[in-house]
Amino acid sequence: MRVLVTTSTFPFVGHEYWGNFVEDLNKRMEQRHVIIGTVVPKCRCIKRSQKHSLGTMEFDYFLPRSLQVLGCPPGLEHNSRSILGKIQLLFYLLSFTLHLFLATKRHRPHLIHANWAIPSGLVSWIVGRMTRTPVLVTVLGADVYQKGFRKQVIRFVLERVDHVVVVSSHVKRLLVGFAKPKKLTVIPNAIDVRAIISAKEKANLHAVKKRLGLRADDRTVVTVRRLVVEKRVQDLVKAAAQVLQSIKGVVFLIGGYGPELESLRELTRTLDIESNVRFLGPLSEEEKLELLSIADLCVQTSVQEGLSLALLEFMASGAVVIASAAAGQSDVIEAGVNGLLFPAADTDALANCIVQALQNDEYQNLGPASREYVLEHHSFEAQVERYMSVYREFRT
C-alpha cells in the first residue's frame, strides 16, 4: 500500500522532537510494509535527515529561499502572523498544492494522509479531488481551537474528506460541536515508552546533574515545551517564585525554544529567581531523555492541547506529573491516582501542588502509576494497529 503523508511540521537534524510524532508514525507504518512518502515545506538553512520509501519531498514557496519562514520553527501558525509570513502564505499554499499534485500523479498512492486540517488537510482535499485519491486527516489540538474564518475552513475540510482521525476524546468532543465528518475515529497519541524507561535506567544521574550545573541534592522540576503563549510557561515561572519562598534547593529546568523565551527570561529577572530557573534551549532526543531521567516533578501548563506528547513522555518518565485541568490533560491524568491537576492559569494552585509533591512522600507513588497508564494505553504498537485498520479501508 502506498501513502503520501502531508504535514507542515516535520523533524530535522539537531531538533528531532520538532514534528517527531509524524516521523515516528511514518517509520512504524513502513515496518508494516506501507510504502510512505512525505510532502513537507522546506525549512531554510536546515537539512532534514528522514528517508522514506517514496522519499521526503520538500518544496520551496518563496524567493529568495533564504527568506522562507513558514516551514520553520516555531511553526506556520506563529510565523504567518508576521508581514513576511502573510506575504508568503498564498505562495506556500499554491506550491504545496502543486508539489502534492505532482507527487500524487507520479506515485499514485492509495491514500493521502494529512496531519492538521489546515493547511495540509485543505491542500490534500483539493489534490484528492483533482486526482480521485481518498484523503484521511489527523486532527490535532490546534485545529479544534481555531476561531472565525479558520474554523469555517476547518469545518469545510473535515466534512468533505473521507475519514477523520482525532488524537483524544477531548478533541472529538470539541470537533463534533462544530463539524460532522463522514467517518470519525479516535486514535490516541503514542510515544516510545520503553525507550524513556530504558534511558532512565541507563542514565548516570550524577553525571547528568553535573553537566547541567546542578548539585547532587537539588530537587528538579522539569518541563519541555515550545515557548509560545498558549503553552503558558509563564505560569510555571510565577509559581516557581512562590515555591522558592517555601523550599530551598529546587531548580526549575525548562527545555525548548520559541518567541516567548526573552519575555520568560525577563520574568525570572523581575522575580529575582534567575539562579533557580534554567532555560536549556532546544534539546535533541538524547538530551530530552537525560533531562527526564533526573526529574523529580514534571509540569504541563498548556491550556490548548489535543493530547500532549510531552505530557505522555512526562508520565512515562516515572516522575510525579502535575498538569493543568484543561484541554486533553484530564483525559489521561486522574488527580491523586496517577498525577495532580490544577485549574488552568492558576499559579497559586500550581505552586501549592509543587510544594505538596516535593514535601510529601505519599505522592511518590503517582509517578509509577502514570508510567503504567501510558504503557497500557499509549504504546506505539496499539497506535500503529489502529492506523493500519483505517488504512486498509482504502486499499483497493
C-alpha positions in Angstrom: 0.0 0.0 0.0 1.3 3.5 -0.9 0.5 6.5 1.2 1.5 10.1 0.8 1.8 12.0 4.1 1.4 15.7 4.1 2.4 18.0 7.0 3.5 21.5 7.8 5.8 20.3 10.6 8.5 17.6 10.4 11.7 16.9 12.3 15.1 18.0 11.2 18.7 17.3 12.2 19.5 18.5 15.7 15.9 19.2 16.8 14.4 15.7 16.4 11.4 16.5 18.6 10.1 19.1 16.1 7.1 17.2 14.5 8.5 13.9 15.6 5.0 12.3 16.0 4.6 12.4 12.2 8.0 10.8 11.6 7.5 8.2 14.4 4.3 7.0 12.8 5.8 7.0 9.3 8.7 4.8 10.4 6.4 2.3 12.1 3.9 2.1 9.2 6.9 1.3 6.9 7.8 -1.5 9.3 4.3 -2.8 8.5 5.1 -2.7 4.8 3.3 0.5 4.0 5.2 2.5 1.3 5.4 6.1 2.6 6.3 9.4 1.0 6.2 12.8 2.8 5.5 16.2 1.3 6.7 19.0 3.5 7.8 22.6 3.2 11.5 23.4 3.2 12.9 25.0 6.3 15.7 27.4 5.4 19.3 26.5 6.3 18.1 23.2 7.8 18.7 19.7 6.4 16.2 17.0 7.2 17.6 13.5 7.6 14.5 11.3 7.2 14.3 9.0 4.2 11.2 7.1 3.2 10.3 4.6 0.5 8.9 7.3 -1.8 11.2 10.0 -0.4 10.8 13.1 1.6 9.7 15.7 -0.9 10.5 19.2 0.3 9.0 22.2 -1.6 10.1 25.8 -1.9 7.5 28.5 -1.9 9.3 31.9 -2.0 12.3 33.6 -3.5 14.9 34.2 -2.3 14.9 30.9 -0.5 16.7 32.4 2.5 13.6 34.4 3.3 11.3 31.4 3.5 9.8 31.3 7.1 6.6 29.3 7.1 8.2 25.9 7.2 10.5 26.9 10.1 10.1 26.8 13.9 8.1 27.8 15.9 5.6 26.8 13.2 3.2 28.0 10.5 0.6 29.5 12.7 3.0 31.7 14.5 5.2 32.6 11.5 2.2 33.5 9.3 1.4 36.4 11.7 4.4 38.4 10.6 4.3 40.6 7.5 6.7 38.4 5.6 4.7 35.3 6.6 1.5 36.8 5.4 3.1 37.7 2.1 4.3 34.1 1.7 1.1 32.3 2.7 -0.6 32.3 -0.8 2.6 31.2 -2.5 3.0 28.5 0.2 -0.5 27.1 -0.5 0.0 27.2 -4.2 3.4 25.5 -4.1 2.1 22.9 -1.6 -0.8 22.1 -3.9 1.4 21.8 -7.0 4.0 19.6 -5.4 1.4 17.3 -3.8 -0.4 17.1 -7.1 2.8 16.1 -9.0 3.7 13.6 -6.3 0.3 12.1 -6.4 0.4 11.7 -10.2 3.8 10.2 -10.0 3.4 7.8 -7.2 -0.4 7.0 -7.5 -0.9 6.5 -3.7 -3.9 4.6 -2.3 -4.3 7.4 0.3 -3.2 10.9 1.1 -2.8 11.2 4.9 -2.8 14.8 6.1 -1.7 16.0 9.5 -3.7 19.0 10.6 -6.8 20.2 8.9 -5.1 23.4 7.7 -3.1 23.8 5.7 -2.3 20.1 5.0 -5.9 18.9 5.1 -7.1 21.6 2.8 -4.4 21.1 0.2 -4.8 17.3 0.4 -8.5 17.6 -0.1 -8.0 19.8 -3.2 -5.5 17.4 -4.7 -7.6 14.4 -3.7 -10.5 15.8 -5.7 -8.3 16.5 -8.7 -6.7 13.0 -8.7 -9.6 11.0 -7.2 -7.4 9.9 -4.3 -9.0 9.3 -0.9 -7.9 11.6 1.9 -7.5 11.0 5.7 -7.0 13.9 8.0 -5.5 13.6 11.5 -6.9 16.4 13.7 -4.6 17.6 16.5 -5.3 20.1 19.2 -4.5 23.3 17.2 -7.3 22.5 14.7 -10.2 22.5 17.2 -9.1 25.7 19.0 -9.3 27.9 15.9 -11.9 30.7 15.5 -13.6 32.7 12.9 -12.7 32.1 9.2 -10.1 29.4 10.0 -12.7 27.4 11.9 -15.1 27.6 9.0 -12.4 26.4 6.6 -11.6 23.5 9.0 -15.2 22.5 9.1 -15.4 22.6 5.3 -12.4 20.3 5.0 -13.4 17.8 7.7 -16.9 17.4 6.4 -15.6 16.5 2.9 -12.6 14.3 3.4 -13.1 10.5 3.5 -12.0 9.9 7.1 -11.0 11.9 10.1 -8.8 10.7 13.0 -8.6 12.6 16.3 -5.9 12.1 18.9 -8.1 12.2 22.0 -11.6 12.0 23.3 -11.2 15.7 24.2 -10.5 16.6 20.6 -13.5 14.5 19.5 -15.8 16.4 21.9 -14.7 19.7 20.6 -14.8 18.7 16.9 -18.3 17.3 16.9 -19.5 20.5 18.3 -18.9 22.3 15.0 -18.4 19.7 12.3 -19.9 16.4 11.1 -17.2 14.3 9.4 -18.3 11.4 7.2 -16.3 9.0 9.4 -14.6 9.7 12.7 -12.1 7.6 14.7 -10.2 8.2 17.9 -6.6 7.0 17.8 -4.7 8.4 20.8 -1.2 9.8 20.5 1.6 7.4 21.4 5.2 7.5 22.5 8.1 5.1 22.8 7.5 4.4 26.5 10.2 1.7 26.7 12.9 4.0 25.3 12.1 6.5 28.0 12.2 3.8 30.7 15.4 2.4 29.3 17.1 5.8 29.1 16.2 6.4 32.8 17.6 3.1 33.8 20.9 3.7 32.0 21.3 7.3 32.9 24.2 8.3 35.2 22.1 10.8 37.3 25.1 12.3 39.0 26.8 13.0 35.6 23.7 14.5 34.1 23.2 16.8 37.1 26.8 17.8 37.0 26.6 18.6 33.2 23.6 20.8 33.9 25.4 22.6 36.8 23.2 21.1 39.5 24.2 19.9 42.9 23.6 16.2 43.7 20.8 17.1 46.3 19.0 19.6 44.1 15.3 18.9 43.6 14.3 19.3 39.9 11.0 20.5 38.4 11.1 19.9 34.6 9.1 21.0 31.6 9.9 20.6 27.9 7.8 23.0 25.7 7.6 25.2 22.7 7.9 28.6 24.3 4.7 30.1 22.9 1.9 31.9 24.6 -0.6 29.1 24.6 1.8 26.8 26.5 1.7 29.2 29.4 5.2 28.5 30.7 5.0 31.9 32.4 2.6 30.2 34.9 5.4 27.8 35.9 7.9 30.7 36.3 5.5 32.6 38.5 4.7 29.5 40.6 8.5 28.9 40.9 8.8 32.2 42.8 6.2 31.1 45.3 7.7 27.6 45.7 11.2 29.0 46.4 9.8 31.0 49.3 8.9 27.7 51.0 11.5 25.3 49.8 15.2 25.9 49.1 17.3 23.8 46.7 14.7 23.5 44.0 15.7 24.1 40.4 13.3 24.6 37.5 14.6 23.3 34.2 12.8 24.5 31.0 13.7 22.8 27.8 12.6 24.2 24.4 12.6 27.4 22.5 10.2 29.9 20.9 9.2 33.5 20.7 8.4 33.8 24.4 11.9 33.0 25.5 13.1 36.5 26.1 9.9 37.6 28.0 10.3 34.5 30.2 13.9 35.4 30.9 12.8 38.9 31.8 10.2 37.5 34.1 12.8 35.4 36.0 14.9 38.6 36.5 11.9 40.6 37.7 11.0 37.8 40.2 14.7 37.5 41.2 14.8 33.8 40.6 17.3 33.6 37.7 19.6 31.2 39.7 16.8 28.7 40.2 15.2 28.8 36.7 17.4 27.4 33.8 16.4 27.8 30.2 18.1 24.9 28.3 17.1 25.8 24.8 16.3 23.3 22.0 17.1 19.7 23.0 18.0 16.7 21.0 16.1 13.5 21.7 19.0 12.2 23.8 19.2 15.4 25.8 15.5 15.4 26.4 15.6 11.8 27.7 18.5 12.7 30.0 16.6 15.6 31.4 13.6 13.5 32.1 15.8 11.0 33.9 16.6 13.5 36.6 13.2 15.0 37.0 11.5 14.8 40.4 8.4 16.6 39.1 7.3 17.3 35.5 4.8 20.1 34.9 2.4 20.7 32.0 0.8 24.1 31.9 -0.8 24.2 28.5 -4.4 25.4 28.0 -4.7 24.3 24.4 -3.8 20.7 23.7 -5.3 17.7 21.9 -3.3 15.2 23.8 0.2 16.4 24.6 3.1 14.1 23.6 5.2 16.0 26.2 2.7 15.1 28.9 2.8 11.4 27.9 6.6 11.5 28.0 6.5 13.1 31.4 4.2 10.3 32.6 6.5 7.6 31.1 9.5 9.0 32.9 8.1 7.9 36.3 8.3 11.4 37.8 5.3 12.9 39.6 3.3 14.8 36.9 1.4 18.0 37.6 -0.9 19.2 34.8 -3.5 21.9 34.2 -7.0 20.6 34.3 -7.6 21.8 30.7 -7.6 20.5 27.2 -6.8 16.8 27.0 -4.8 16.5 30.2 -7.7 15.3 32.2 -8.3 12.5 29.7 -5.1 10.8 31.0 -4.5 12.3 34.5 -6.7 11.3 37.3 -6.0 13.6 40.3 -4.5 11.7 43.2 -4.2 8.4 41.2 -1.6 9.0 38.6 -0.8 12.7 38.9 -2.0 16.1 40.2 -4.3 18.6 38.4 -4.6 22.3 39.0 -7.0 24.9 37.5 -5.5 26.3 34.2 -3.6 29.5 34.7 -3.9 29.4 38.5 -0.3 29.9 39.6 -1.2 29.8 43.3 -2.7 26.3 42.8 0.2 25.2 40.7 2.7 26.4 43.4 0.7 24.5 46.0 0.8 21.3 44.0 4.5 21.5 43.5 5.1 22.2 47.2 2.9 19.3 48.3 4.5 16.9 45.8 8.0 17.8 47.0 7.3 17.7 50.7 5.0 14.6 51.0 6.4 11.2 50.3 2.9 9.8 49.8 2.8 11.4 46.3 5.8 9.5 45.1 3.6 6.5 44.0 1.9 8.7 41.5 4.9 8.5 39.1 4.9 4.7 38.7 1.1 4.8 38.3 1.3 7.3 35.5 4.0 5.2 33.8 1.9 2.1 34.0 -1.1 4.0 32.5 1.0 5.1 29.5 2.4 1.7 28.9 -1.1 0.2 28.8 -2.9 2.9 26.7 -0.3 4.9 24.6 2.1 2.4 23.1 3.3 2.7 19.5 2.1 -0.9 18.9 -1.5 0.0 19.7 -1.4 3.2 17.7 0.0 1.5 14.6 -2.5 -1.3 14.7 -5.4 1.2 14.8 -4.0 3.2 11.9 -3.4 0.0 9.9 -7.1 -0.8 10.4 -8.0 2.6 8.9 -5.5 2.4 6.1 -6.9 -1.0 5.0 -10.2 0.7 4.2 -8.5 2.4 1.3 -6.5 -0.4 -0.2 -8.0 -1.4 -3.5 
